[in-house]
Amino acid sequence: MTLNVAALRRYVVAHQGYTGRFRRATADDVAAEIRRLQAVQLDSIATVDRAHRITLTSRVGAYEEADISRLLGAGRIFEYWAHEACLLSIEDYPLFKRRMATLQDRHWWGRERTAEGRKVERNVLARIREEGALPVRAFEGRSGPMWGWKPEKRALEHLFAAGELAIAGRQGFQRVYDLPERVIPREYLDAPAPPEPEFRRQYALRAVEGRGALTESGIAEHCRFDGGAKAVRPYVDELIAGGFLRRIELEDGGPPVLVPAEAVLDGSATAAVLLSPFDNLMWDRAFVRRLFDFDHLIEVYKRGHERVYGYYVLPLVDGDRFVGRADLKTDRARGVLQIKRFTPEPGVRRRLDEPLEKAAARLARSLGLDGVER
């Protein structure tokens, strides 16, 4: 099958499920949306609000932030290393036990578990076993800047990566660690880890279901699989043969795209919405460039004079196109979302004041703010 780019673009935007009106969501809504998206990325930057909160409110509306900790503590969602640190549906916990097995001896970022470190881990585990769930600040010492972790923080992170601890909630944005048997429901905790091929096959399927459409290289990037498109292809071929996915060609002649077998490849335009820079739609920058002719930049790590659009920039989507970029900041003391700067995309001729203001007002209200200031 050959499809034009515009139809796939409409389908991809519609699949994200962005809401065009203010609404309120329950914890059940949040859990269901995390499952539908497959993974929701966490990030510590709170210039507007945490990344997962913007990602979720853009789809389900306003929810109580405490719901995330309650869902984690109740074992209805879990946190783990997926695309990056992500919130995941508890139904996927057995799947990720395979990744936990691969991280037994090294952290997600490559740090090795050492004999000296394991002594600290035993002490950390003993305290959590005796005292219950604990955040890192419950342990003496201070971590340095960036990745200069104190020994106990390193121990907690190794134990978490290996599946020997689970996240029972968050205090502010700080993880609270506990024994898995006190957090994860027994049916998922006791399920066997799948073999590596089955892990890759099922994770690839979940990625395409969550994102709506991905290339093979996009699957590898979403799942953080090594080997790129070539390594993913055999698993994709099996999923196609099994009737789970189908491969489509685009008229632009680029790499073929994978979609769920039953996907209807078109969709309605969305109302204007401001997206987290870590929104699921933004993860595959090459695919975003191909479908939308939009180069996604995250400039928070650049020096001020090197930034083109601003510090914490949220892309504005209207209909099925990216139409501009808004540099936003939350003034929490005043309860206001500030639009510091807005840059329309090249070639956008129409005025964007109304879609920007509507999207910003809905975002502000969903985050519990009183209004917008421009």
Contacts in CASP RR format, 6 or more apart in sequence:
PFRMAT RR
TARGET T0000
AUTHOR 0000-0000-0000
METHOD contacts of the structure
MODEL  1
MTLNVAALRRYVVAHQGYTGRFRRATADDVAAEIRRLQAVQLDSIATVDR
AHRITLTSRVGAYEEADISRLLGAGRIFEYWAHEACLLSIEDYPLFKRRM
ATLQDRHWWGRERTAEGRKVERNVLARIREEGALPVRAFEGRSGPMWGWK
PEKRALEHLFAAGELAIAGRQGFQRVYDLPERVIPREYLDAPAPPEPEFR
RQYALRAVEGRGALTESGIAEHCRFDGGAKAVRPYVDELIAGGFLRRIEL
EDGGPPVLVPAEAVLDGSATAAVLLSPFDNLMWDRAFVRRLFDFDHLIEV
YKRGHERVYGYYVLPLVDGDRFVGRADLKTDRARGVLQIKRFTPEPGVRR
RLDEPLEKAAARLARSLGLDGVER
1 246 0 8 1.000
1 248 0 8 1.000
1 249 0 8 1.000
2 248 0 8 1.000
2 249 0 8 1.000
2 250 0 8 1.000
2 251 0 8 1.000
3 248 0 8 1.000
3 249 0 8 1.000
3 250 0 8 1.000
3 251 0 8 1.000
3 265 0 8 1.000
4 250 0 8 1.000
4 251 0 8 1.000
5 250 0 8 1.000
5 251 0 8 1.000
5 252 0 8 1.000
5 290 0 8 1.000
5 291 0 8 1.000
6 320 0 8 1.000
7 265 0 8 1.000
7 266 0 8 1.000
8 213 0 8 1.000
8 248 0 8 1.000
8 250 0 8 1.000
8 257 0 8 1.000
8 265 0 8 1.000
8 291 0 8 1.000
9 291 0 8 1.000
9 292 0 8 1.000
9 320 0 8 1.000
9 321 0 8 1.000
10 266 0 8 1.000
10 267 0 8 1.000
10 268 0 8 1.000
10 269 0 8 1.000
10 320 0 8 1.000
11 212 0 8 1.000
11 213 0 8 1.000
11 259 0 8 1.000
11 263 0 8 1.000
11 264 0 8 1.000
11 265 0 8 1.000
11 266 0 8 1.000
11 267 0 8 1.000
12 211 0 8 1.000
12 212 0 8 1.000
12 213 0 8 1.000
12 281 0 8 1.000
12 291 0 8 1.000
13 267 0 8 1.000
13 269 0 8 1.000
13 270 0 8 1.000
13 281 0 8 1.000
13 317 0 8 1.000
13 319 0 8 1.000
13 320 0 8 1.000
14 266 0 8 1.000
14 267 0 8 1.000
14 268 0 8 1.000
14 270 0 8 1.000
15 210 0 8 1.000
15 211 0 8 1.000
15 212 0 8 1.000
15 213 0 8 1.000
15 263 0 8 1.000
16 59 0 8 1.000
16 270 0 8 1.000
16 280 0 8 1.000
16 281 0 8 1.000
17 59 0 8 1.000
17 270 0 8 1.000
18 58 0 8 1.000
18 59 0 8 1.000
18 270 0 8 1.000
18 271 0 8 1.000
18 273 0 8 1.000
18 317 0 8 1.000
19 58 0 8 1.000
19 59 0 8 1.000
19 60 0 8 1.000
19 61 0 8 1.000
19 271 0 8 1.000
19 273 0 8 1.000
19 362 0 8 1.000
20 270 0 8 1.000
20 271 0 8 1.000
20 272 0 8 1.000
20 273 0 8 1.000
20 362 0 8 1.000
21 271 0 8 1.000
21 362 0 8 1.000
22 61 0 8 1.000
22 62 0 8 1.000
22 362 0 8 1.000
22 365 0 8 1.000
22 366 0 8 1.000
23 60 0 8 1.000
23 61 0 8 1.000
23 62 0 8 1.000
24 61 0 8 1.000
24 62 0 8 1.000
24 63 0 8 1.000
25 33 0 8 1.000
25 56 0 8 1.000
25 57 0 8 1.000
25 60 0 8 1.000
25 61 0 8 1.000
25 62 0 8 1.000
25 63 0 8 1.000
26 63 0 8 1.000
26 67 0 8 1.000
27 63 0 8 1.000
27 64 0 8 1.000
27 67 0 8 1.000
27 70 0 8 1.000
27 71 0 8 1.000
27 76 0 8 1.000
29 60 0 8 1.000
29 63 0 8 1.000
30 56 0 8 1.000
30 60 0 8 1.000
30 63 0 8 1.000
30 67 0 8 1.000
30 68 0 8 1.000
30 71 0 8 1.000
31 71 0 8 1.000
31 76 0 8 1.000
31 77 0 8 1.000
31 89 0 8 1.000
33 40 0 8 1.000
33 56 0 8 1.000
33 59 0 8 1.000
33 60 0 8 1.000
34 40 0 8 1.000
34 56 0 8 1.000
34 77 0 8 1.000
34 87 0 8 1.000
34 88 0 8 1.000
34 89 0 8 1.000
35 89 0 8 1.000
35 91 0 8 1.000
36 210 0 8 1.000
37 55 0 8 1.000
37 59 0 8 1.000
37 210 0 8 1.000
37 280 0 8 1.000
38 82 0 8 1.000
38 88 0 8 1.000
38 89 0 8 1.000
38 92 0 8 1.000
38 206 0 8 1.000
38 207 0 8 1.000
38 209 0 8 1.000
38 210 0 8 1.000
38 211 0 8 1.000
39 82 0 8 1.000
39 83 0 8 1.000
39 86 0 8 1.000
39 87 0 8 1.000
39 88 0 8 1.000
39 280 0 8 1.000
40 52 0 8 1.000
40 55 0 8 1.000
40 56 0 8 1.000
40 86 0 8 1.000
40 87 0 8 1.000
40 88 0 8 1.000
40 280 0 8 1.000
41 51 0 8 1.000
41 52 0 8 1.000
41 55 0 8 1.000
41 83 0 8 1.000
41 84 0 8 1.000
41 85 0 8 1.000
41 86 0 8 1.000
41 278 0 8 1.000
41 280 0 8 1.000
41 283 0 8 1.000
42 50 0 8 1.000
42 51 0 8 1.000
42 52 0 8 1.000
42 79 0 8 1.000
42 84 0 8 1.000
42 85 0 8 1.000
42 86 0 8 1.000
42 87 0 8 1.000
43 50 0 8 1.000
43 51 0 8 1.000
43 52 0 8 1.000
43 84 0 8 1.000
43 85 0 8 1.000
43 278 0 8 1.000
44 50 0 8 1.000
44 173 0 8 1.000
45 51 0 8 1.000
45 300 0 8 1.000
45 312 0 8 1.000
46 173 0 8 1.000
46 330 0 8 1.000
47 300 0 8 1.000
47 311 0 8 1.000
47 312 0 8 1.000
47 328 0 8 1.000
47 329 0 8 1.000
47 330 0 8 1.000
48 54 0 8 1.000
48 312 0 8 1.000
48 314 0 8 1.000
48 328 0 8 1.000
48 329 0 8 1.000
48 330 0 8 1.000
48 337 0 8 1.000
48 363 0 8 1.000
48 367 0 8 1.000
49 330 0 8 1.000
49 367 0 8 1.000
50 173 0 8 1.000
51 276 0 8 1.000
51 277 0 8 1.000
51 278 0 8 1.000
51 279 0 8 1.000
52 68 0 8 1.000
52 87 0 8 1.000
53 65 0 8 1.000
53 367 0 8 1.000
54 274 0 8 1.000
54 275 0 8 1.000
54 276 0 8 1.000
54 279 0 8 1.000
54 314 0 8 1.000
54 363 0 8 1.000
54 367 0 8 1.000
55 275 0 8 1.000
55 276 0 8 1.000
55 278 0 8 1.000
55 279 0 8 1.000
55 280 0 8 1.000
56 63 0 8 1.000
57 63 0 8 1.000
57 363 0 8 1.000
57 366 0 8 1.000
57 367 0 8 1.000
58 273 0 8 1.000
58 274 0 8 1.000
58 275 0 8 1.000
58 276 0 8 1.000
58 279 0 8 1.000
58 363 0 8 1.000
58 366 0 8 1.000
61 366 0 8 1.000
62 365 0 8 1.000
62 366 0 8 1.000
62 367 0 8 1.000
62 368 0 8 1.000
68 77 0 8 1.000
68 87 0 8 1.000
68 169 0 8 1.000
68 170 0 8 1.000
69 169 0 8 1.000
69 170 0 8 1.000
69 171 0 8 1.000
69 176 0 8 1.000
71 77 0 8 1.000
72 78 0 8 1.000
72 79 0 8 1.000
72 167 0 8 1.000
72 168 0 8 1.000
72 169 0 8 1.000
72 170 0 8 1.000
72 183 0 8 1.000
73 168 0 8 1.000
73 169 0 8 1.000
73 183 0 8 1.000
75 90 0 8 1.000
75 183 0 8 1.000
75 184 0 8 1.000
75 185 0 8 1.000
76 90 0 8 1.000
77 87 0 8 1.000
77 88 0 8 1.000
77 89 0 8 1.000
77 90 0 8 1.000
78 87 0 8 1.000
78 88 0 8 1.000
78 90 0 8 1.000
78 93 0 8 1.000
78 166 0 8 1.000
78 167 0 8 1.000
78 183 0 8 1.000
78 184 0 8 1.000
79 85 0 8 1.000
79 86 0 8 1.000
79 87 0 8 1.000
79 88 0 8 1.000
79 166 0 8 1.000
79 167 0 8 1.000
79 175 0 8 1.000
80 86 0 8 1.000
80 88 0 8 1.000
80 96 0 8 1.000
80 99 0 8 1.000
80 100 0 8 1.000
81 99 0 8 1.000
81 103 0 8 1.000
81 108 0 8 1.000
81 161 0 8 1.000
81 224 0 8 1.000
82 88 0 8 1.000
82 96 0 8 1.000
82 223 0 8 1.000
82 224 0 8 1.000
83 221 0 8 1.000
83 222 0 8 1.000
83 223 0 8 1.000
83 224 0 8 1.000
83 283 0 8 1.000
88 96 0 8 1.000
90 184 0 8 1.000
90 185 0 8 1.000
90 188 0 8 1.000
91 188 0 8 1.000
92 206 0 8 1.000
93 184 0 8 1.000
93 188 0 8 1.000
93 189 0 8 1.000
93 191 0 8 1.000
94 188 0 8 1.000
94 191 0 8 1.000
94 192 0 8 1.000
94 193 0 8 1.000
94 194 0 8 1.000
95 194 0 8 1.000
95 199 0 8 1.000
95 202 0 8 1.000
95 203 0 8 1.000
95 206 0 8 1.000
97 163 0 8 1.000
97 191 0 8 1.000
97 192 0 8 1.000
97 193 0 8 1.000
97 194 0 8 1.000
98 193 0 8 1.000
98 194 0 8 1.000
98 195 0 8 1.000
98 196 0 8 1.000
98 198 0 8 1.000
98 199 0 8 1.000
99 199 0 8 1.000
100 161 0 8 1.000
100 162 0 8 1.000
100 163 0 8 1.000
100 193 0 8 1.000
101 193 0 8 1.000
103 161 0 8 1.000
103 162 0 8 1.000
103 163 0 8 1.000
104 113 0 8 1.000
104 162 0 8 1.000
105 112 0 8 1.000
105 113 0 8 1.000
106 112 0 8 1.000
106 113 0 8 1.000
107 113 0 8 1.000
107 157 0 8 1.000
107 158 0 8 1.000
107 161 0 8 1.000
108 161 0 8 1.000
109 147 0 8 1.000
111 154 0 8 1.000
111 158 0 8 1.000
113 121 0 8 1.000
113 158 0 8 1.000
113 162 0 8 1.000
117 151 0 8 1.000
117 154 0 8 1.000
117 155 0 8 1.000
117 158 0 8 1.000
120 151 0 8 1.000
120 152 0 8 1.000
120 154 0 8 1.000
120 155 0 8 1.000
121 155 0 8 1.000
121 158 0 8 1.000
121 159 0 8 1.000
121 164 0 8 1.000
123 155 0 8 1.000
124 139 0 8 1.000
124 152 0 8 1.000
124 155 0 8 1.000
124 156 0 8 1.000
124 159 0 8 1.000
125 159 0 8 1.000
125 164 0 8 1.000
125 165 0 8 1.000
125 179 0 8 1.000
127 134 0 8 1.000
127 138 0 8 1.000
127 139 0 8 1.000
128 134 0 8 1.000
128 165 0 8 1.000
128 177 0 8 1.000
128 178 0 8 1.000
128 179 0 8 1.000
129 179 0 8 1.000
131 138 0 8 1.000
132 178 0 8 1.000
132 179 0 8 1.000
132 182 0 8 1.000
133 168 0 8 1.000
133 169 0 8 1.000
133 176 0 8 1.000
133 177 0 8 1.000
133 178 0 8 1.000
133 182 0 8 1.000
134 176 0 8 1.000
134 177 0 8 1.000
134 178 0 8 1.000
135 171 0 8 1.000
135 174 0 8 1.000
135 175 0 8 1.000
135 176 0 8 1.000
135 177 0 8 1.000
136 143 0 8 1.000
136 152 0 8 1.000
136 153 0 8 1.000
136 156 0 8 1.000
136 174 0 8 1.000
136 175 0 8 1.000
136 177 0 8 1.000
137 174 0 8 1.000
139 150 0 8 1.000
139 152 0 8 1.000
139 153 0 8 1.000
139 156 0 8 1.000
140 152 0 8 1.000
141 150 0 8 1.000
141 152 0 8 1.000
142 150 0 8 1.000
143 149 0 8 1.000
143 150 0 8 1.000
143 153 0 8 1.000
144 150 0 8 1.000
149 157 0 8 1.000
156 165 0 8 1.000
156 175 0 8 1.000
156 177 0 8 1.000
159 165 0 8 1.000
159 177 0 8 1.000
160 166 0 8 1.000
160 167 0 8 1.000
160 175 0 8 1.000
160 177 0 8 1.000
163 180 0 8 1.000
164 180 0 8 1.000
165 177 0 8 1.000
165 178 0 8 1.000
165 179 0 8 1.000
165 180 0 8 1.000
166 177 0 8 1.000
166 178 0 8 1.000
166 179 0 8 1.000
166 180 0 8 1.000
166 182 0 8 1.000
166 183 0 8 1.000
166 184 0 8 1.000
167 175 0 8 1.000
167 176 0 8 1.000
167 177 0 8 1.000
167 178 0 8 1.000
167 183 0 8 1.000
168 176 0 8 1.000
168 177 0 8 1.000
168 178 0 8 1.000
168 182 0 8 1.000
168 183 0 8 1.000
169 175 0 8 1.000
169 176 0 8 1.000
170 176 0 8 1.000
180 189 0 8 1.000
181 189 0 8 1.000
193 199 0 8 1.000
194 202 0 8 1.000
197 235 0 8 1.000
200 223 0 8 1.000
200 225 0 8 1.000
200 232 0 8 1.000
200 235 0 8 1.000
201 235 0 8 1.000
201 238 0 8 1.000
201 239 0 8 1.000
203 223 0 8 1.000
203 225 0 8 1.000
204 219 0 8 1.000
204 223 0 8 1.000
204 225 0 8 1.000
204 232 0 8 1.000
204 235 0 8 1.000
204 236 0 8 1.000
204 239 0 8 1.000
205 239 0 8 1.000
205 244 0 8 1.000
205 245 0 8 1.000
207 214 0 8 1.000
207 219 0 8 1.000
207 222 0 8 1.000
207 223 0 8 1.000
208 214 0 8 1.000
208 219 0 8 1.000
208 245 0 8 1.000
208 258 0 8 1.000
208 259 0 8 1.000
208 260 0 8 1.000
209 260 0 8 1.000
210 280 0 8 1.000
211 222 0 8 1.000
211 280 0 8 1.000
211 281 0 8 1.000
211 283 0 8 1.000
211 284 0 8 1.000
212 259 0 8 1.000
212 260 0 8 1.000
212 263 0 8 1.000
213 257 0 8 1.000
213 258 0 8 1.000
213 259 0 8 1.000
213 263 0 8 1.000
214 222 0 8 1.000
214 257 0 8 1.000
214 258 0 8 1.000
214 284 0 8 1.000
214 287 0 8 1.000
215 229 0 8 1.000
215 255 0 8 1.000
215 256 0 8 1.000
215 257 0 8 1.000
215 258 0 8 1.000
215 284 0 8 1.000
215 287 0 8 1.000
216 228 0 8 1.000
216 229 0 8 1.000
216 232 0 8 1.000
216 233 0 8 1.000
216 236 0 8 1.000
216 255 0 8 1.000
216 256 0 8 1.000
216 258 0 8 1.000
217 228 0 8 1.000
217 229 0 8 1.000
217 232 0 8 1.000
217 255 0 8 1.000
217 286 0 8 1.000
218 229 0 8 1.000
218 284 0 8 1.000
218 286 0 8 1.000
218 287 0 8 1.000
219 225 0 8 1.000
219 229 0 8 1.000
219 232 0 8 1.000
219 236 0 8 1.000
219 258 0 8 1.000
220 226 0 8 1.000
220 227 0 8 1.000
220 228 0 8 1.000
220 229 0 8 1.000
220 231 0 8 1.000
220 232 0 8 1.000
221 228 0 8 1.000
221 283 0 8 1.000
221 284 0 8 1.000
222 283 0 8 1.000
222 284 0 8 1.000
225 231 0 8 1.000
225 232 0 8 1.000
229 255 0 8 1.000
236 245 0 8 1.000
236 247 0 8 1.000
236 258 0 8 1.000
239 245 0 8 1.000
239 258 0 8 1.000
240 246 0 8 1.000
240 247 0 8 1.000
240 258 0 8 1.000
243 261 0 8 1.000
244 260 0 8 1.000
244 261 0 8 1.000
245 258 0 8 1.000
245 259 0 8 1.000
245 260 0 8 1.000
245 261 0 8 1.000
246 258 0 8 1.000
246 259 0 8 1.000
246 260 0 8 1.000
246 261 0 8 1.000
246 263 0 8 1.000
247 256 0 8 1.000
247 257 0 8 1.000
247 258 0 8 1.000
248 256 0 8 1.000
248 257 0 8 1.000
248 258 0 8 1.000
248 259 0 8 1.000
248 265 0 8 1.000
249 256 0 8 1.000
249 257 0 8 1.000
250 256 0 8 1.000
250 257 0 8 1.000
252 290 0 8 1.000
254 290 0 8 1.000
259 265 0 8 1.000
269 319 0 8 1.000
269 320 0 8 1.000
270 317 0 8 1.000
270 318 0 8 1.000
270 319 0 8 1.000
270 320 0 8 1.000
271 318 0 8 1.000
271 319 0 8 1.000
271 355 0 8 1.000
271 358 0 8 1.000
271 359 0 8 1.000
272 316 0 8 1.000
272 317 0 8 1.000
272 318 0 8 1.000
272 319 0 8 1.000
272 323 0 8 1.000
272 355 0 8 1.000
272 356 0 8 1.000
272 358 0 8 1.000
272 359 0 8 1.000
273 316 0 8 1.000
273 317 0 8 1.000
273 318 0 8 1.000
273 359 0 8 1.000
273 362 0 8 1.000
274 314 0 8 1.000
274 315 0 8 1.000
274 316 0 8 1.000
274 326 0 8 1.000
274 328 0 8 1.000
274 359 0 8 1.000
274 360 0 8 1.000
274 363 0 8 1.000
275 281 0 8 1.000
275 282 0 8 1.000
275 314 0 8 1.000
275 315 0 8 1.000
275 316 0 8 1.000
275 317 0 8 1.000
276 282 0 8 1.000
276 314 0 8 1.000
277 296 0 8 1.000
277 298 0 8 1.000
277 300 0 8 1.000
277 312 0 8 1.000
277 313 0 8 1.000
277 314 0 8 1.000
277 315 0 8 1.000
278 298 0 8 1.000
281 288 0 8 1.000
282 288 0 8 1.000
282 296 0 8 1.000
282 315 0 8 1.000
285 295 0 8 1.000
285 296 0 8 1.000
288 294 0 8 1.000
288 296 0 8 1.000
289 295 0 8 1.000
289 296 0 8 1.000
292 321 0 8 1.000
292 322 0 8 1.000
294 315 0 8 1.000
294 322 0 8 1.000
294 345 0 8 1.000
296 315 0 8 1.000
297 308 0 8 1.000
297 309 0 8 1.000
297 313 0 8 1.000
298 313 0 8 1.000
299 306 0 8 1.000
299 307 0 8 1.000
299 308 0 8 1.000
299 309 0 8 1.000
299 310 0 8 1.000
299 311 0 8 1.000
299 313 0 8 1.000
300 311 0 8 1.000
300 312 0 8 1.000
304 310 0 8 1.000
304 311 0 8 1.000
309 325 0 8 1.000
309 327 0 8 1.000
309 341 0 8 1.000
309 343 0 8 1.000
310 327 0 8 1.000
310 340 0 8 1.000
310 341 0 8 1.000
311 327 0 8 1.000
311 329 0 8 1.000
312 327 0 8 1.000
312 328 0 8 1.000
312 329 0 8 1.000
313 325 0 8 1.000
313 326 0 8 1.000
313 327 0 8 1.000
313 328 0 8 1.000
314 325 0 8 1.000
314 326 0 8 1.000
314 328 0 8 1.000
314 363 0 8 1.000
315 322 0 8 1.000
315 324 0 8 1.000
315 325 0 8 1.000
315 326 0 8 1.000
316 322 0 8 1.000
316 323 0 8 1.000
316 324 0 8 1.000
316 325 0 8 1.000
316 326 0 8 1.000
316 342 0 8 1.000
316 352 0 8 1.000
316 355 0 8 1.000
316 356 0 8 1.000
316 359 0 8 1.000
317 323 0 8 1.000
318 352 0 8 1.000
318 355 0 8 1.000
318 359 0 8 1.000
321 345 0 8 1.000
322 345 0 8 1.000
323 344 0 8 1.000
323 345 0 8 1.000
323 348 0 8 1.000
323 352 0 8 1.000
323 355 0 8 1.000
324 342 0 8 1.000
324 343 0 8 1.000
324 344 0 8 1.000
324 345 0 8 1.000
324 348 0 8 1.000
324 352 0 8 1.000
325 342 0 8 1.000
325 343 0 8 1.000
325 345 0 8 1.000
326 339 0 8 1.000
326 341 0 8 1.000
326 342 0 8 1.000
326 356 0 8 1.000
326 360 0 8 1.000
327 339 0 8 1.000
327 340 0 8 1.000
327 341 0 8 1.000
327 342 0 8 1.000
327 343 0 8 1.000
328 337 0 8 1.000
328 338 0 8 1.000
328 339 0 8 1.000
328 340 0 8 1.000
328 360 0 8 1.000
329 337 0 8 1.000
329 338 0 8 1.000
329 340 0 8 1.000
330 336 0 8 1.000
330 337 0 8 1.000
330 338 0 8 1.000
330 367 0 8 1.000
330 369 0 8 1.000
331 337 0 8 1.000
331 338 0 8 1.000
331 373 0 8 1.000
334 370 0 8 1.000
335 368 0 8 1.000
335 369 0 8 1.000
335 370 0 8 1.000
335 371 0 8 1.000
336 364 0 8 1.000
336 369 0 8 1.000
336 370 0 8 1.000
336 371 0 8 1.000
336 372 0 8 1.000
336 373 0 8 1.000
337 360 0 8 1.000
337 363 0 8 1.000
337 364 0 8 1.000
337 367 0 8 1.000
337 369 0 8 1.000
337 371 0 8 1.000
337 372 0 8 1.000
337 373 0 8 1.000
338 372 0 8 1.000
338 373 0 8 1.000
338 374 0 8 1.000
339 356 0 8 1.000
339 360 0 8 1.000
339 372 0 8 1.000
339 373 0 8 1.000
339 374 0 8 1.000
342 352 0 8 1.000
342 356 0 8 1.000
342 374 0 8 1.000
344 352 0 8 1.000
357 372 0 8 1.000
357 374 0 8 1.000
360 372 0 8 1.000
360 374 0 8 1.000
361 371 0 8 1.000
361 372 0 8 1.000
364 370 0 8 1.000
364 371 0 8 1.000
364 372 0 8 1.000
365 371 0 8 1.000
END
